[in-house]
Amino acid sequence: MADRGPAYFASLYREDQCSGGHVIRLGGGNDEAAREALSAWPGGLQLGGGIEIGNAQAWLDAGASKLIVTSWLFEEGELSLARAQALAELVGPERVVIDLSCRRGEDDWWVATDRWQTVTRTRVNGETLQRLSGFCSEFLVHAADVEGLRQGIDEELVSRLAEASPLPCTYAGGGRELQDLERVERLSSGRVDLTLGSALDLFGGDGVRYADCVAWNRRQAD
């Protein structure tokens, strides 16, 4: 668990030019903390958690670079393309990240909403990704079954995303060591990025050093 405030982490990312980091409002009462992070690096961080058409512009005005949206796109378990289109028309698809975090069923991966407790009838496959690609600039996919366990990434899902996604895609879930960055790079031929969270020493983990991740990113950019 982190023992620093949101502005500390945002400022650190800004110093190291780690753009596109995620600020997620989990539960109520986190608006002030989210605004603190966004104020420390305006235009450098993506914001998710409770995003819908009624608050989207306000969070962009508060400094979010992009908005991460998931549960609001679903109505009674069904994906609403009308909602995706309305949000894209309001703020521009370039400011939208569609979160298709999922759980694995017997035959496929299925999008899970409401903090991954509600499994929808939408598959994470090429058809879904293609249908949504006109309404966003990238996808974010958490493998909810392995998220936070630090027992390894879902390699099959990473390969699926690399093959099926027409847009930049970030995978999260199960990352536990620096080598996972190389593993995702290899499995996806560089088409999928990896987000690390609880394994980072920055957040109290003991699997990956934040400084090593920054150095790895810089090597890729050279």
C-alpha positions in Angstrom: 0.0 0.0 0.0 1.3 3.5 -0.9 2.0 5.9 1.9 2.2 9.0 -0.3 -0.4 11.4 -1.6 -1.7 11.5 -5.2 0.3 14.6 -6.1 3.6 12.9 -5.2 3.0 10.1 -7.7 1.8 12.4 -10.4 4.8 14.7 -10.0 7.1 11.7 -10.1 5.6 10.5 -13.3 5.9 14.0 -14.7 9.5 14.2 -13.8 10.2 10.8 -15.5 7.8 11.6 -18.4 5.7 8.5 -17.8 2.7 9.8 -19.6 -0.6 7.9 -19.8 -0.6 6.7 -16.1 -4.0 5.8 -14.7 -5.8 7.6 -11.9 -8.8 5.5 -10.9 -11.6 6.7 -8.7 -12.5 3.6 -6.7 -15.6 4.2 -4.7 -17.0 7.4 -3.4 -15.1 10.3 -1.8 -12.1 10.2 -4.1 -12.8 13.3 -6.2 -10.5 15.5 -4.3 -7.6 13.0 -4.5 -8.2 12.6 -8.2 -8.1 16.4 -8.8 -4.9 16.6 -6.7 -3.2 14.1 -9.0 -4.5 15.8 -12.2 -3.4 19.2 -11.0 0.1 18.0 -10.4 0.4 17.0 -14.0 -2.3 18.5 -16.2 -2.6 16.7 -19.5 -0.4 13.8 -18.4 -2.7 11.3 -16.8 -5.7 9.3 -17.7 -8.7 9.2 -15.4 -11.2 6.4 -14.9 -13.8 5.4 -12.4 -17.4 6.5 -12.7 -16.9 8.3 -16.0 -20.1 9.0 -17.9 -21.4 11.6 -20.3 -22.6 13.9 -17.5 -19.1 14.4 -15.9 -16.8 13.7 -18.8 -16.1 17.3 -19.8 -15.6 18.4 -16.2 -12.8 15.8 -15.7 -11.1 16.8 -18.9 -11.3 20.4 -17.7 -9.7 19.3 -14.4 -6.6 18.1 -16.3 -7.2 14.5 -17.4 -5.5 13.7 -20.7 -8.1 11.0 -21.6 -11.1 9.4 -19.9 -11.3 5.7 -19.2 -14.9 4.4 -19.5 -16.4 1.0 -19.0 -19.5 0.3 -16.9 -21.5 3.3 -18.2 -21.2 1.8 -21.8 -23.4 -1.1 -20.7 -27.2 -1.1 -20.1 -28.6 -4.2 -18.4 -25.5 -6.2 -19.5 -25.7 -5.1 -23.1 -23.1 -3.0 -24.8 -24.5 0.3 -25.9 -22.9 1.6 -29.1 -25.2 4.7 -28.9 -23.6 5.6 -25.6 -20.1 5.1 -26.9 -20.9 7.3 -29.9 -22.5 10.0 -27.7 -19.4 10.2 -25.5 -17.0 10.3 -28.5 -19.1 13.0 -30.1 -19.0 15.1 -26.9 -15.3 15.0 -26.1 -13.7 13.5 -29.3 -12.7 9.8 -29.7 -9.1 10.9 -29.2 -9.9 11.7 -25.5 -11.6 8.3 -24.8 -10.1 5.0 -23.6 -12.6 2.2 -23.6 -12.0 -0.3 -20.8 -12.9 -3.9 -21.7 -11.6 -5.5 -18.5 -12.8 -9.1 -18.5 -13.2 -12.5 -16.8 -12.5 -15.8 -18.5 -15.4 -18.1 -19.1 -15.5 -21.7 -20.3 -15.0 -20.6 -24.0 -13.9 -17.0 -24.1 -13.2 -13.8 -22.2 -16.2 -11.7 -21.3 -16.3 -8.0 -20.3 -16.9 -7.5 -16.6 -18.3 -4.2 -15.2 -19.2 -2.8 -11.8 -15.7 -3.4 -10.3 -15.6 -6.7 -12.3 -18.5 -8.2 -10.4 -21.0 -8.2 -13.3 -20.0 -10.4 -16.3 -21.7 -9.1 -19.4 -22.6 -10.8 -22.6 -19.9 -9.0 -24.6 -16.8 -11.0 -25.7 -13.3 -9.5 -25.8 -12.7 -10.4 -29.4 -11.9 -8.8 -32.8 -15.5 -8.1 -33.5 -16.1 -6.1 -30.3 -12.8 -4.3 -30.6 -13.5 -3.3 -34.2 -17.1 -2.1 -33.4 -15.7 0.2 -30.7 -12.6 1.4 -32.4 -14.4 4.4 -34.0 -15.3 5.8 -30.6 -12.0 5.8 -28.8 -8.2 6.1 -29.3 -7.1 3.1 -27.3 -8.3 0.1 -25.2 -7.5 -0.9 -21.7 -8.0 -4.5 -20.7 -7.6 -5.9 -17.1 -7.5 -9.6 -16.7 -9.7 -9.6 -13.6 -9.1 -13.2 -12.8 -5.3 -12.6 -12.2 -5.4 -8.9 -11.2 -3.5 -8.1 -8.0 -2.4 -11.7 -7.5 1.1 -11.3 -8.9 1.1 -14.8 -10.2 1.9 -14.0 -13.8 0.1 -12.4 -16.8 -2.6 -14.1 -18.9 -0.4 -14.8 -21.9 -3.3 -16.1 -24.0 -5.2 -12.9 -23.5 -2.2 -10.7 -24.4 -1.8 -12.7 -27.6 -5.5 -12.3 -28.4 -5.3 -8.5 -27.9 -2.3 -8.2 -30.1 -4.0 -10.1 -32.9 -7.4 -8.5 -32.6 -7.0 -4.9 -31.6 -7.1 -2.3 -34.3 -6.0 0.4 -31.8 -3.2 0.8 -29.2 -4.0 -1.5 -26.3 -2.8 -1.7 -22.7 -3.1 -5.0 -20.7 -3.1 -5.2 -16.9 -3.2 -8.1 -14.5 -0.8 -10.5 -12.8 2.4 -8.6 -13.6 5.0 -9.5 -11.0 8.5 -8.9 -12.4 10.4 -6.8 -14.8 10.6 -9.6 -17.3 6.8 -9.3 -17.8 7.5 -6.2 -19.8 9.7 -8.2 -22.1 7.2 -11.0 -22.1 4.3 -8.8 -23.2 6.5 -7.1 -25.8 7.4 -10.5 -27.3 4.0 -12.1 -27.2 2.4 -9.0 -28.8 5.3 -8.1 -31.2 5.2 -4.7 -29.5 1.5 -4.1 -30.1 0.4 -4.3 -26.5 1.6 -2.3 -23.5 1.7 -3.6 -19.9 0.6 -1.8 -16.8 2.2 -2.8 -13.5 0.6 -1.9 -10.1 0.7 -3.8 -6.8 4.1 -5.4 -7.7 5.9 -2.1 -7.9 8.0 -1.0 -5.0 6.5 2.4 -5.5 3.2 1.0 -4.1 4.7 -1.2 -1.4 5.4 -4.2 -3.6 8.6 -6.2 -3.8 8.5 -7.6 -7.3 9.5 -4.7 -9.6 11.5 -1.5 -9.1 9.9 1.6 -10.5 13.3 2.9 -11.5 13.9 -0.3 -13.6 10.6 0.2 -15.4 11.5 3.8 -16.3 14.9 2.6 -17.6 13.2 -0.1 -19.6 10.8 2.3 -21.2 13.7 4.7 -22.1 15.5 1.8 -23.8 12.5 1.1 -25.9 12.3 4.7 -27.0 15.9 4.9 -28.1 
